[in-house]
Amino acid sequence: MRLTQLVRDLCTNPKHTKWIAPLLNIGDGLLCALIIWKVPYTEIDWTTYMQQIRLYLAGERDYTRIGGSTGPLVYPAAHVYSYSLLYRITDEGRDIFFGQIIFAFLYLITLTVVMACYRRVGAPPYLFPLLVLSKRLHSVYMLRLFNDGVAALAMWVSIWLFIKRKWTPAVVVWSLGIGIKMSLILLAPAVMVLLALGSDIWACIKLAVLALGIQLALAIPFLQTNPNGYFERAFEFGRQFMFKWTVNWRFIPEEIFLSRGFWWSLIALHLLILAVFGITSFLRPSETSLPNFVGKFLGGRHRGVALHSSFIMAVLLTSLSIGLLCARSIHYQFFAYLSWATPFLLWRAGYHPILVCGLWGLQEWAWNVYPSTNWSSTVVVLLLCAQVFGVLANRNHAFPRSSQPKSKKHVQ
């Protein structure tokens, strides 16, 4: 009985994460080194990134004329600036080994921030090994050198700042992340909810202007040359993705996948799910209905309410998962955003720890099937549903009203 109690305490008592987290981080650092040493690098987009940066550094500022061997430049300006730095310190992209080392440190820094967020919300220790065991996530960072690793760092730093109620720095970092890759715009509904709940209408307007201003400031060199070309390439919302690369909707016929009807259906579904969460879950701390809250907010009578750390993280990561669920196509590098969100969402959905670990393992399997199959893509979509609708079904636990935990031992 004593051994059983000890194991249970080690798995469920958040106080143990203060030593479990750094040990796992150190162990993952050794694993990263082993991966770089033993597993061959796989060329996908790194060479194209470097070709695009070479054109930029040569003076090209027209986005429509910047491209590489695998396609045109389709990421915002902060991507160009961050990879310009990598271009310089990796001998114009030729020193891939050094690039892998940089991305290993990028991965470990992001992991440290992720663990800090998990500790802040009182996550149980059994979740922490799930943060370091993903084969696909290590591949995205150290074997592919995708820009999603840079964007994911910005995402998690902004989540940490939101949890700390540092609204302005959080919005700045989040906007910079969007400037690296547009995927972070999936957090926009959550950001609007948190700012509306935690401040007043004038503060929200100022922060919205700040976020937009950052995007414009980053894009100035390209806006001066071809503004339409920049926005069409960097923020191409209607971009058609190739069916053969999709991870999520492989199980539907290709003609349906490529149809505009399917695209509009997913947009409608996205808005519907967000509306349901807005009505039932996202406004719980305000203790009022959506119409009443909107009336008070727009009328300037709302002054902000205290928000629980777990509520903040749940809103942000739920918004992310809803966006991924309703995306027409997600690729393997998108796992940089989902992987570290999944354990938290499964936990807040109230699933048993054994089921949490089982679902995590099933998701890891599905994302490591290459190319995706009908079965693997079905699993990807169903597990996103398990996360999104799991927290919705258990919203009293997932989205607490209180600004403080009810006890020192258990954060609700």
C-alpha positions as CSV (number, residue, x, y, z in Angstrom):
1,M,0.0,0.0,0.0
2,R,2.8,2.4,0.8
3,L,4.5,1.7,-2.6
4,T,1.1,2.3,-4.3
5,Q,0.6,5.5,-2.5
6,L,4.1,6.7,-3.3
7,V,3.7,6.0,-7.0
8,R,0.3,7.7,-7.0
9,D,1.8,10.7,-5.3
10,L,4.7,10.9,-7.7
11,C,2.2,10.8,-10.6
12,T,-0.4,13.2,-9.4
13,N,1.1,15.6,-6.9
14,P,2.1,18.8,-8.7
15,K,4.8,19.6,-6.1
16,H,7.0,17.0,-7.6
17,T,7.2,18.8,-11.0
18,K,9.7,21.2,-9.5
19,W,12.4,18.4,-9.8
20,I,10.8,16.2,-12.4
21,A,10.6,19.0,-15.0
22,P,14.4,19.9,-15.0
23,L,15.4,16.2,-15.0
24,L,13.2,15.6,-18.1
25,N,14.6,18.7,-19.7
26,I,18.2,17.5,-19.2
27,G,17.3,14.0,-20.4
28,D,15.7,15.5,-23.5
29,G,18.8,17.5,-24.2
30,L,20.8,14.3,-24.3
31,L,18.2,12.8,-26.6
32,C,18.4,15.8,-28.9
33,A,22.2,15.4,-29.1
34,L,21.8,11.7,-29.9
35,I,19.2,12.4,-32.6
36,I,21.5,14.9,-34.3
37,W,24.4,12.5,-34.1
38,K,22.7,9.3,-35.2
39,V,19.6,10.2,-37.4
40,P,20.2,11.6,-40.9
41,Y,19.0,15.1,-41.7
42,T,16.1,15.2,-44.1
43,E,16.0,18.0,-46.6
44,I,12.5,19.5,-47.2
45,D,12.3,23.3,-46.9
46,W,15.7,24.5,-45.5
47,T,17.4,24.9,-48.9
48,T,14.3,26.7,-50.2
49,Y,14.4,29.0,-47.2
50,M,18.0,29.8,-47.9
51,Q,17.4,30.4,-51.6
52,Q,14.6,32.9,-50.7
53,I,16.8,34.7,-48.1
54,R,19.6,34.9,-50.6
55,L,17.3,36.9,-52.9
56,Y,16.1,39.1,-50.1
57,L,19.7,39.9,-49.0
58,A,20.5,40.6,-52.6
59,G,18.0,43.5,-52.5
60,E,14.7,41.9,-53.7
61,R,11.7,43.3,-51.9
62,D,8.9,42.2,-54.2
63,Y,7.3,39.1,-52.5
64,T,6.0,37.8,-55.7
65,R,9.6,37.5,-57.1
66,I,11.1,35.7,-54.1
67,G,11.1,31.9,-54.3
68,G,13.1,28.7,-54.1
69,S,13.3,25.2,-55.5
70,T,10.1,24.1,-53.7
71,G,8.0,27.2,-54.2
72,P,7.5,30.9,-53.6
73,L,7.9,32.7,-50.2
74,V,4.6,32.3,-48.4
75,Y,5.5,33.4,-44.9
76,P,5.3,36.9,-43.3
77,A,8.2,39.3,-42.9
78,A,9.4,38.1,-39.5
79,H,10.2,34.7,-41.0
80,V,12.5,36.5,-43.5
81,Y,14.3,38.3,-40.7
82,S,14.7,35.3,-38.5
83,Y,16.0,33.1,-41.3
84,S,18.3,35.9,-42.5
85,L,20.0,35.6,-39.1
86,L,20.2,31.8,-39.5
87,Y,21.5,32.3,-43.1
88,R,24.4,34.4,-41.7
89,I,25.4,32.1,-38.8
90,T,25.2,28.9,-40.8
91,D,27.5,29.9,-43.6
92,E,24.6,30.8,-46.0
93,G,22.7,27.7,-44.9
94,R,25.5,25.3,-45.8
95,D,26.4,24.4,-42.2
96,I,23.3,22.3,-41.6
97,F,24.9,20.6,-38.6
98,F,25.2,23.9,-36.8
99,G,21.6,24.7,-37.8
100,Q,20.5,21.5,-36.2
101,I,22.3,22.5,-33.0
102,I,20.5,25.8,-33.0
103,F,17.2,24.2,-33.4
104,A,17.9,21.7,-30.6
105,F,18.5,24.7,-28.3
106,L,15.3,26.3,-29.7
107,Y,13.4,23.1,-28.9
108,L,14.8,23.0,-25.4
109,I,14.1,26.6,-24.7
110,T,10.5,26.2,-25.9
111,L,10.2,23.0,-23.8
112,T,11.3,24.9,-20.7
113,V,8.6,27.6,-21.3
114,V,6.0,24.8,-21.9
115,M,6.9,23.1,-18.6
116,A,6.8,26.5,-16.8
117,C,3.2,27.0,-18.1
118,Y,2.2,23.5,-17.1
119,R,3.7,24.0,-13.6
120,R,1.9,27.4,-13.3
121,V,-1.5,25.7,-13.8
122,G,-0.8,22.9,-11.4
123,A,-0.5,20.1,-14.0
124,P,0.2,16.6,-12.6
125,P,3.6,15.0,-13.0
126,Y,2.3,12.2,-15.2
127,L,1.8,14.7,-18.0
128,F,5.4,15.8,-18.2
129,P,7.0,12.7,-19.8
130,L,4.5,13.2,-22.6
131,L,6.1,16.5,-23.3
132,V,9.5,15.0,-24.1
133,L,8.7,11.7,-25.8
134,S,7.3,12.8,-29.2
135,K,9.3,11.4,-32.2
136,R,7.5,13.6,-34.7
137,L,8.2,16.8,-32.6
138,H,11.9,16.1,-32.4
139,S,11.8,15.5,-36.2
140,V,10.1,18.8,-36.9
141,Y,12.8,20.7,-35.0
142,M,16.1,18.9,-35.5
143,L,15.7,16.9,-38.7
144,R,13.6,19.4,-40.7
145,L,14.5,22.8,-39.4
146,F,11.0,24.1,-40.1
147,N,10.0,27.7,-39.2
148,D,7.2,26.3,-37.1
149,G,9.8,25.7,-34.3
150,V,10.5,29.5,-34.2
151,A,6.7,30.3,-34.3
152,A,6.0,27.7,-31.6
153,L,8.5,29.4,-29.3
154,A,6.7,32.7,-29.8
155,M,3.4,31.0,-29.1
156,W,4.4,29.5,-25.8
157,V,6.2,32.6,-24.6
158,S,3.0,34.6,-25.3
159,I,0.9,31.9,-23.5
160,W,3.3,32.3,-20.5
161,L,2.9,36.1,-20.6
162,F,-0.9,35.8,-20.9
163,I,-0.9,33.5,-17.8
164,K,1.1,36.1,-16.0
165,R,-1.5,38.7,-17.1
166,K,1.2,40.7,-18.9
167,W,-1.3,41.7,-21.6
168,T,0.9,44.1,-23.6
169,P,4.1,41.9,-23.8
170,A,1.9,38.9,-24.6
171,V,0.2,40.6,-27.5
172,V,3.6,41.9,-28.8
173,V,5.1,38.4,-28.8
174,W,2.0,36.8,-30.2
175,S,2.0,39.3,-33.1
176,L,5.7,38.7,-33.7
177,G,4.8,35.0,-33.9
178,I,2.1,35.7,-36.5
179,G,4.9,37.5,-38.4
180,I,6.8,34.3,-38.6
181,K,4.0,32.0,-39.6
182,M,0.3,32.8,-40.0
183,S,-0.7,29.6,-38.1
184,L,-0.7,31.6,-34.8
185,I,-3.7,33.5,-36.0
186,L,-5.7,30.5,-34.7
187,L,-5.2,32.0,-31.3
188,A,-6.9,35.2,-32.2
189,P,-10.4,34.3,-30.9
190,A,-8.8,33.3,-27.5
191,V,-6.7,36.5,-27.4
192,M,-9.8,38.6,-28.0
193,V,-11.7,36.7,-25.3
194,L,-8.9,37.1,-22.7
195,L,-8.3,40.8,-23.4
196,A,-12.1,41.5,-23.3
197,L,-12.5,39.7,-20.0
198,G,-9.3,40.9,-18.4
199,S,-9.4,44.6,-19.4
200,D,-11.8,47.2,-20.8
201,I,-12.7,48.2,-24.4
202,W,-10.2,51.0,-24.7
203,A,-7.3,48.8,-23.6
204,C,-8.5,46.2,-26.1
205,I,-8.5,48.7,-28.9
206,K,-5.0,49.9,-28.0
207,L,-3.7,46.3,-28.0
208,A,-5.4,45.5,-31.3
209,V,-3.8,48.6,-32.9
210,L,-0.5,47.5,-31.4
211,A,-0.8,44.0,-32.9
212,L,-1.7,45.4,-36.3
213,G,1.0,48.0,-36.1
214,I,3.7,45.4,-35.5
215,Q,2.6,43.5,-38.6
216,L,2.8,46.7,-40.7
217,A,6.1,47.7,-39.2
218,L,7.6,44.3,-40.0
219,A,6.4,44.5,-43.6
220,I,7.5,48.1,-44.4
221,P,10.3,47.1,-46.8
222,F,8.0,45.0,-48.8
223,L,4.9,47.3,-48.6
224,Q,7.0,50.0,-50.2
225,T,7.6,47.8,-53.2
226,N,4.5,45.7,-53.8
227,P,1.9,45.8,-50.9
228,N,-0.6,43.7,-52.7
229,G,1.9,41.1,-53.5
230,Y,3.1,40.9,-49.9
231,F,-0.3,40.4,-48.4
232,E,-1.4,37.9,-51.0
233,R,1.7,35.8,-50.4
234,A,2.3,36.2,-46.7
235,F,-1.4,36.0,-45.6
236,E,-3.0,33.9,-48.3
237,F,-6.1,32.6,-46.5
238,G,-7.5,30.9,-49.5
239,R,-4.3,29.0,-50.5
240,Q,-5.0,25.7,-52.2
241,F,-3.1,22.8,-50.5
242,M,-2.1,19.6,-52.2
243,F,-4.2,16.6,-51.1
244,K,-1.1,14.3,-51.0
245,W,0.5,16.2,-48.2
246,T,-2.6,16.5,-45.9
247,V,-2.5,14.9,-42.5
248,N,-6.1,15.4,-41.4
249,W,-8.6,15.0,-44.2
250,R,-7.0,12.2,-46.2
251,F,-10.1,9.9,-45.7
252,I,-12.4,12.0,-47.8
253,P,-12.4,12.0,-51.6
254,E,-9.9,14.3,-53.2
255,E,-12.5,16.1,-55.3
256,I,-14.4,17.0,-52.1
257,F,-11.2,18.1,-50.3
258,L,-10.3,20.5,-53.1
259,S,-13.9,21.9,-53.5
260,R,-14.8,25.4,-52.2
261,G,-17.9,23.9,-50.7
262,F,-15.8,21.8,-48.3
263,W,-13.7,24.9,-47.5
264,W,-16.7,27.0,-46.7
265,S,-18.2,24.2,-44.6
266,L,-15.1,24.1,-42.5
267,I,-15.2,27.9,-42.0
268,A,-18.8,27.7,-40.9
269,L,-18.0,24.8,-38.6
270,H,-15.1,26.8,-37.1
271,L,-17.4,29.8,-36.4
272,L,-20.1,27.6,-35.0
273,I,-17.8,25.8,-32.5
274,L,-16.3,29.1,-31.4
275,A,-19.8,30.5,-30.9
276,V,-20.8,27.5,-28.8
277,F,-17.7,27.9,-26.6
278,G,-18.3,31.6,-26.4
279,I,-21.8,31.0,-25.1
280,T,-21.1,28.1,-22.8
281,S,-17.5,28.3,-21.6
282,F,-15.3,31.2,-22.6
283,L,-17.3,33.8,-20.6
284,R,-17.7,31.9,-17.4
285,P,-15.5,34.2,-15.3
286,S,-17.8,37.1,-16.2
287,E,-20.7,35.2,-14.6
288,T,-23.1,36.7,-17.2
289,S,-24.6,35.9,-20.5
290,L,-23.0,36.7,-23.9
291,P,-25.5,39.5,-24.8
292,N,-25.2,41.1,-21.3
293,F,-21.4,40.9,-21.5
294,V,-21.2,42.4,-25.0
295,G,-23.5,45.2,-23.9
296,K,-21.4,46.1,-20.9
297,F,-18.2,45.8,-22.8
298,L,-19.2,47.9,-25.7
299,G,-20.8,50.4,-23.4
300,G,-17.5,50.9,-21.5
301,R,-19.0,49.5,-18.2
302,H,-16.8,46.4,-18.1
303,R,-13.6,46.9,-16.1
304,G,-12.1,43.5,-16.2
305,V,-12.3,40.4,-14.1
306,A,-9.7,38.2,-12.4
307,L,-8.8,35.2,-14.5
308,H,-7.5,31.8,-13.3
309,S,-4.2,30.7,-14.9
310,S,-5.8,27.4,-16.0
311,F,-8.7,29.2,-17.6
312,I,-6.3,31.4,-19.6
313,M,-4.3,28.4,-20.9
314,A,-7.4,26.4,-21.6
315,V,-8.9,29.2,-23.7
316,L,-5.7,29.7,-25.7
317,L,-5.1,26.0,-26.4
318,T,-8.7,25.2,-27.1
319,S,-8.8,28.0,-29.7
320,L,-5.7,26.5,-31.3
321,S,-7.2,23.0,-31.4
322,I,-10.5,24.2,-32.8
323,G,-8.6,25.9,-35.5
324,L,-6.6,22.8,-36.3
325,L,-9.8,20.6,-36.3
326,C,-11.5,22.9,-38.8
327,A,-8.4,23.5,-41.0
328,R,-8.8,22.2,-44.5
329,S,-5.2,20.9,-44.5
330,I,-2.6,20.5,-41.7
331,H,0.9,19.2,-42.5
332,Y,3.4,17.4,-40.3
333,Q,5.1,20.5,-39.1
334,F,1.9,21.7,-37.5
335,F,2.6,19.2,-34.8
336,A,5.0,21.8,-33.4
337,Y,1.8,23.6,-32.1
338,L,-0.4,20.7,-31.2
339,S,2.0,18.3,-29.5
340,W,2.6,20.2,-26.3
341,A,-1.1,21.4,-26.2
342,T,-2.6,17.9,-26.2
343,P,-1.6,16.6,-22.8
344,F,-3.0,19.7,-21.1
345,L,-6.3,19.6,-23.0
346,L,-6.8,15.8,-22.4
347,W,-6.2,16.5,-18.7
348,R,-8.6,19.4,-18.5
349,A,-11.2,17.3,-20.4
350,G,-11.2,15.1,-17.3
351,Y,-10.1,11.9,-18.9
352,H,-8.5,9.2,-16.7
353,P,-4.7,9.3,-16.6
354,I,-4.4,6.0,-18.4
355,L,-6.8,7.2,-21.1
356,V,-4.8,10.4,-21.4
357,C,-1.6,8.5,-22.0
358,G,-3.4,6.1,-24.4
359,L,-4.9,8.9,-26.5
360,W,-1.6,10.7,-26.5
361,G,0.1,7.6,-27.8
362,L,-2.5,7.1,-30.5
363,Q,-2.0,10.6,-31.7
364,E,1.7,10.2,-31.8
365,W,1.2,7.1,-33.9
366,A,-1.1,8.9,-36.3
367,W,1.3,11.8,-36.9
368,N,4.2,9.4,-37.6
369,V,2.4,7.6,-40.4
370,Y,4.0,8.9,-43.6
371,P,2.4,9.4,-46.0
372,S,-0.9,9.7,-44.1
373,T,-3.6,7.1,-44.7
374,N,-7.4,7.0,-44.4
375,W,-6.9,5.4,-40.9
376,S,-4.2,7.8,-39.7
377,S,-6.0,10.9,-40.8
378,T,-9.3,9.7,-39.2
379,V,-7.4,9.2,-35.9
380,V,-5.9,12.7,-36.2
381,V,-9.4,14.3,-36.6
382,L,-11.0,12.1,-34.0
383,L,-8.4,13.0,-31.4
384,L,-8.8,16.7,-32.1
385,C,-12.5,16.1,-31.5
386,A,-11.7,14.3,-28.2
387,Q,-9.7,17.4,-27.1
388,V,-12.1,20.1,-28.3
389,F,-15.4,18.5,-27.3
390,G,-13.8,16.9,-24.2
391,V,-13.1,20.2,-22.6
392,L,-16.5,21.5,-23.7
393,A,-18.3,18.5,-22.0
394,N,-16.2,19.1,-18.9
395,R,-16.3,22.9,-19.1
396,N,-16.8,23.4,-15.3
397,H,-13.4,21.8,-14.7
398,A,-11.7,23.0,-17.9
399,F,-12.7,26.7,-17.6
400,P,-12.8,27.6,-13.9
401,R,-14.6,30.8,-12.8
402,S,-12.4,31.5,-9.7
403,S,-9.2,33.5,-10.1
404,Q,-7.4,31.4,-7.4
405,P,-7.1,27.7,-6.9
406,K,-9.4,26.3,-4.2
407,S,-6.5,24.6,-2.3
408,K,-2.8,24.5,-2.4
409,K,-2.8,20.8,-3.5
410,H,-5.2,20.9,-6.4
411,V,-5.6,23.6,-9.0
412,Q,-9.1,23.3,-10.4
